[in-house]
Amino acid sequence: MGRLKPLLPLGNRSIIERCLETLAGGGIGEIVAVLGPSGAPIAEVLCDSLPIAWNRQPGSDMATSVRRGVRHITPEVTGVLVALADHPLVEAETVRRLLELHARQPQRILIPTFGGKRGHPVLFPREILAEIFTLPTLREVVRRAPERTRQIAVDDAGVVLNMDTPADYRRALDLWERRLALAGALPAPPGR
């Protein structure tokens, strides 16, 4: 896309700032940012506002990043919400709902769904997420014992809006503008 995705604008803020606002607004008290080899410009935007874990392995997968991040959380944390900057339009209410369900069912992996499709962020009980140190991927952690997984239907298209291409980014901008229009913040975009 020509730029680091987390630094692309979404309204008057960057995508990474929007993601962090959502997590904090949803009730996440302890946030660790995991940045890849080219993440120095993102770290500058974060300005030491939260701990940063570095995944300096080019081309590594999400599991490697999660392993790095887990090492930075405090012992009191009972669950870990794996949230991706590729999903910048997840709503704070979705995060809140996952946290509330985790409080009632702390042994379950919680996966939000929209329109029957699985999405992100996924909430893992800490002890289950520890399996990432012996299994190759997060998908394997989820598949290891399907009975401990619960899918949660949410009214939040942001959980399935994965921003990988310029067209995905344009869709994210369209959804962002529509949400603002619904909230009365600006007129609806013409012809979209």
C-alpha beads as a LAMMPS data file, in Angstrom:
LAMMPS data file: protein, C-alpha beads

192 atoms
191 bonds

1 atom types
1 bond types

-500.0 500.0 xlo xhi
-500.0 500.0 ylo yhi
-500.0 500.0 zlo zhi

Masses

1 110.0

Atoms # bond

1 1 1 0.000 0.000 0.000
2 1 1 3.046 2.207 -0.140
3 1 1 3.033 2.957 3.599
4 1 1 2.936 1.076 6.860
5 1 1 -0.725 0.108 7.335
6 1 1 -0.884 1.124 10.996
7 1 1 0.150 4.672 10.040
8 1 1 -2.478 5.173 7.345
9 1 1 -5.048 7.815 8.289
10 1 1 -8.504 6.916 9.487
11 1 1 -10.266 10.190 10.114
12 1 1 -7.938 12.564 11.919
13 1 1 -5.858 9.797 13.525
14 1 1 -3.741 6.894 12.369
15 1 1 -5.048 3.352 12.239
16 1 1 -2.828 2.303 15.155
17 1 1 -4.173 5.161 17.262
18 1 1 -7.762 4.163 16.405
19 1 1 -7.021 0.536 17.342
20 1 1 -5.549 1.581 20.689
21 1 1 -8.542 3.863 21.393
22 1 1 -10.876 0.935 20.718
23 1 1 -8.989 -1.382 23.060
24 1 1 -8.865 1.180 25.862
25 1 1 -12.502 2.174 25.261
26 1 1 -13.492 -1.481 25.409
27 1 1 -11.889 -1.910 28.825
28 1 1 -8.461 -3.375 28.064
29 1 1 -6.231 -2.161 30.887
30 1 1 -2.907 -3.605 29.813
31 1 1 -1.899 -3.227 26.169
32 1 1 1.336 -4.443 24.591
33 1 1 2.138 -3.430 21.012
34 1 1 4.063 -6.004 18.999
35 1 1 5.958 -4.402 16.148
36 1 1 7.804 -6.006 13.264
37 1 1 11.212 -5.201 11.776
38 1 1 9.953 -2.033 10.051
39 1 1 8.008 -0.826 13.099
40 1 1 10.279 2.036 14.213
41 1 1 7.979 4.729 12.695
42 1 1 5.025 3.154 14.530
43 1 1 7.001 3.170 17.793
44 1 1 7.567 6.907 17.274
45 1 1 3.798 7.471 17.020
46 1 1 3.240 5.458 20.199
47 1 1 5.725 7.729 22.029
48 1 1 6.407 5.333 24.913
49 1 1 2.685 5.304 25.776
50 1 1 2.710 1.511 26.146
51 1 1 5.148 -1.398 26.232
52 1 1 6.498 -2.531 22.880
53 1 1 7.567 -6.070 22.080
54 1 1 9.709 -6.436 18.983
55 1 1 9.382 -9.246 16.468
56 1 1 12.459 -8.634 14.359
57 1 1 12.091 -11.794 12.246
58 1 1 11.202 -10.709 8.695
59 1 1 8.353 -12.720 7.222
60 1 1 7.469 -14.439 10.499
61 1 1 3.889 -15.343 11.305
62 1 1 1.430 -14.045 13.854
63 1 1 2.336 -16.791 16.323
64 1 1 5.879 -15.423 16.590
65 1 1 4.500 -11.964 17.371
66 1 1 2.119 -13.373 19.988
67 1 1 5.004 -15.245 21.644
68 1 1 6.900 -11.947 21.876
69 1 1 3.905 -10.058 23.270
70 1 1 2.905 -12.658 25.874
71 1 1 6.297 -12.318 27.509
72 1 1 5.454 -8.673 28.351
73 1 1 2.129 -9.142 30.160
74 1 1 1.896 -9.091 33.929
75 1 1 1.065 -12.213 35.993
76 1 1 -2.378 -10.837 36.953
77 1 1 -3.678 -10.984 33.382
78 1 1 -6.138 -13.886 32.965
79 1 1 -6.844 -13.488 29.263
80 1 1 -5.133 -12.077 26.200
81 1 1 -7.010 -10.335 23.415
82 1 1 -5.068 -10.768 20.177
83 1 1 -6.038 -7.647 18.230
84 1 1 -4.652 -6.792 14.799
85 1 1 -4.051 -3.403 13.210
86 1 1 -5.383 -5.064 10.033
87 1 1 -8.838 -4.819 11.657
88 1 1 -9.025 -1.105 12.527
89 1 1 -12.808 -0.791 12.693
90 1 1 -13.600 -3.204 15.503
91 1 1 -15.943 -1.394 17.878
92 1 1 -15.199 -0.860 21.566
93 1 1 -18.538 -2.526 22.369
94 1 1 -17.277 -5.762 20.790
95 1 1 -14.156 -5.662 22.969
96 1 1 -16.324 -4.966 26.031
97 1 1 -18.587 -7.903 25.202
98 1 1 -15.624 -10.279 24.849
99 1 1 -14.248 -9.134 28.210
100 1 1 -17.619 -9.613 29.907
101 1 1 -17.927 -13.132 28.506
102 1 1 -14.353 -13.902 29.540
103 1 1 -15.240 -12.909 33.116
104 1 1 -18.104 -15.444 33.058
105 1 1 -16.326 -18.143 31.041
106 1 1 -12.592 -17.670 31.718
107 1 1 -11.675 -21.087 30.305
108 1 1 -13.016 -20.387 26.774
109 1 1 -11.384 -19.046 23.624
110 1 1 -13.798 -16.355 22.407
111 1 1 -14.025 -15.625 18.670
112 1 1 -16.315 -12.875 17.359
113 1 1 -18.320 -13.573 14.218
114 1 1 -20.191 -11.331 11.815
115 1 1 -22.478 -12.678 9.125
116 1 1 -21.384 -16.200 10.014
117 1 1 -17.687 -15.424 9.405
118 1 1 -15.056 -15.687 12.126
119 1 1 -13.168 -12.503 12.840
120 1 1 -10.820 -10.659 15.168
121 1 1 -9.913 -9.898 17.880
122 1 1 -9.790 -13.303 19.546
123 1 1 -9.666 -13.591 23.329
124 1 1 -7.555 -16.428 24.706
125 1 1 -7.416 -17.541 28.327
126 1 1 -3.826 -17.000 29.373
127 1 1 -3.189 -20.649 30.229
128 1 1 -4.484 -21.770 26.827
129 1 1 -2.483 -19.134 24.989
130 1 1 0.636 -20.522 26.669
131 1 1 0.247 -23.446 24.244
132 1 1 1.610 -21.142 21.527
133 1 1 5.065 -21.980 22.867
134 1 1 4.590 -25.653 21.897
135 1 1 2.288 -25.366 18.864
136 1 1 3.258 -23.706 15.580
137 1 1 0.248 -21.387 15.072
138 1 1 -2.702 -19.773 16.830
139 1 1 -4.962 -21.789 14.538
140 1 1 -3.467 -24.964 16.011
141 1 1 -4.122 -23.660 19.533
142 1 1 -7.785 -23.130 18.610
143 1 1 -8.099 -26.499 16.841
144 1 1 -6.421 -28.477 19.625
145 1 1 -9.653 -28.739 21.608
146 1 1 -12.620 -27.223 19.752
147 1 1 -14.937 -27.724 22.738
148 1 1 -13.177 -24.911 24.605
149 1 1 -13.924 -22.410 21.804
150 1 1 -17.034 -20.254 21.668
151 1 1 -18.069 -18.150 18.694
152 1 1 -19.823 -14.911 19.591
153 1 1 -22.107 -13.291 16.987
154 1 1 -21.651 -9.517 17.036
155 1 1 -23.227 -6.676 15.082
156 1 1 -19.808 -5.320 14.097
157 1 1 -18.571 -5.634 10.505
158 1 1 -15.172 -4.433 11.739
159 1 1 -14.356 -7.899 13.073
160 1 1 -14.216 -9.315 9.535
161 1 1 -12.930 -6.263 7.653
162 1 1 -9.326 -7.313 7.075
163 1 1 -7.243 -4.514 5.573
164 1 1 -4.664 -6.170 3.301
165 1 1 -5.004 -4.283 0.012
166 1 1 -5.676 -0.709 -1.160
167 1 1 -9.245 -1.799 -1.973
168 1 1 -9.628 -3.088 1.606
169 1 1 -8.374 0.264 2.896
170 1 1 -10.935 2.103 0.736
171 1 1 -13.665 -0.184 2.152
172 1 1 -12.452 0.634 5.670
173 1 1 -12.608 4.353 4.899
174 1 1 -16.130 3.940 3.491
175 1 1 -17.300 2.082 6.602
176 1 1 -15.635 4.676 8.836
177 1 1 -17.449 7.500 6.988
178 1 1 -20.769 5.656 7.174
179 1 1 -20.386 5.171 10.928
180 1 1 -19.642 8.870 11.348
181 1 1 -22.670 9.761 9.223
182 1 1 -24.876 7.478 11.333
183 1 1 -23.552 9.171 14.451
184 1 1 -24.413 12.553 12.892
185 1 1 -20.790 13.637 12.661
186 1 1 -20.801 14.312 8.900
187 1 1 -23.036 13.888 5.874
188 1 1 -23.170 10.495 4.202
189 1 1 -20.652 10.117 1.369
190 1 1 -22.327 10.580 -2.042
191 1 1 -22.775 7.563 -4.274
192 1 1 -21.280 4.978 -1.925

Bonds

1 1 1 2
2 1 2 3
3 1 3 4
4 1 4 5
5 1 5 6
6 1 6 7
7 1 7 8
8 1 8 9
9 1 9 10
10 1 10 11
11 1 11 12
12 1 12 13
13 1 13 14
14 1 14 15
15 1 15 16
16 1 16 17
17 1 17 18
18 1 18 19
19 1 19 20
20 1 20 21
21 1 21 22
22 1 22 23
23 1 23 24
24 1 24 25
25 1 25 26
26 1 26 27
27 1 27 28
28 1 28 29
29 1 29 30
30 1 30 31
31 1 31 32
32 1 32 33
33 1 33 34
34 1 34 35
35 1 35 36
36 1 36 37
37 1 37 38
38 1 38 39
39 1 39 40
40 1 40 41
41 1 41 42
42 1 42 43
43 1 43 44
44 1 44 45
45 1 45 46
46 1 46 47
47 1 47 48
48 1 48 49
49 1 49 50
50 1 50 51
51 1 51 52
52 1 52 53
53 1 53 54
54 1 54 55
55 1 55 56
56 1 56 57
57 1 57 58
58 1 58 59
59 1 59 60
60 1 60 61
61 1 61 62
62 1 62 63
63 1 63 64
64 1 64 65
65 1 65 66
66 1 66 67
67 1 67 68
68 1 68 69
69 1 69 70
70 1 70 71
71 1 71 72
72 1 72 73
73 1 73 74
74 1 74 75
75 1 75 76
76 1 76 77
77 1 77 78
78 1 78 79
79 1 79 80
80 1 80 81
81 1 81 82
82 1 82 83
83 1 83 84
84 1 84 85
85 1 85 86
86 1 86 87
87 1 87 88
88 1 88 89
89 1 89 90
90 1 90 91
91 1 91 92
92 1 92 93
93 1 93 94
94 1 94 95
95 1 95 96
96 1 96 97
97 1 97 98
98 1 98 99
99 1 99 100
100 1 100 101
101 1 101 102
102 1 102 103
103 1 103 104
104 1 104 105
105 1 105 106
106 1 106 107
107 1 107 108
108 1 108 109
109 1 109 110
110 1 110 111
111 1 111 112
112 1 112 113
113 1 113 114
114 1 114 115
115 1 115 116
116 1 116 117
117 1 117 118
118 1 118 119
119 1 119 120
120 1 120 121
121 1 121 122
122 1 122 123
123 1 123 124
124 1 124 125
125 1 125 126
126 1 126 127
127 1 127 128
128 1 128 129
129 1 129 130
130 1 130 131
131 1 131 132
132 1 132 133
133 1 133 134
134 1 134 135
135 1 135 136
136 1 136 137
137 1 137 138
138 1 138 139
139 1 139 140
140 1 140 141
141 1 141 142
142 1 142 143
143 1 143 144
144 1 144 145
145 1 145 146
146 1 146 147
147 1 147 148
148 1 148 149
149 1 149 150
150 1 150 151
151 1 151 152
152 1 152 153
153 1 153 154
154 1 154 155
155 1 155 156
156 1 156 157
157 1 157 158
158 1 158 159
159 1 159 160
160 1 160 161
161 1 161 162
162 1 162 163
163 1 163 164
164 1 164 165
165 1 165 166
166 1 166 167
167 1 167 168
168 1 168 169
169 1 169 170
170 1 170 171
171 1 171 172
172 1 172 173
173 1 173 174
174 1 174 175
175 1 175 176
176 1 176 177
177 1 177 178
178 1 178 179
179 1 179 180
180 1 180 181
181 1 181 182
182 1 182 183
183 1 183 184
184 1 184 185
185 1 185 186
186 1 186 187
187 1 187 188
188 1 188 189
189 1 189 190
190 1 190 191
191 1 191 192
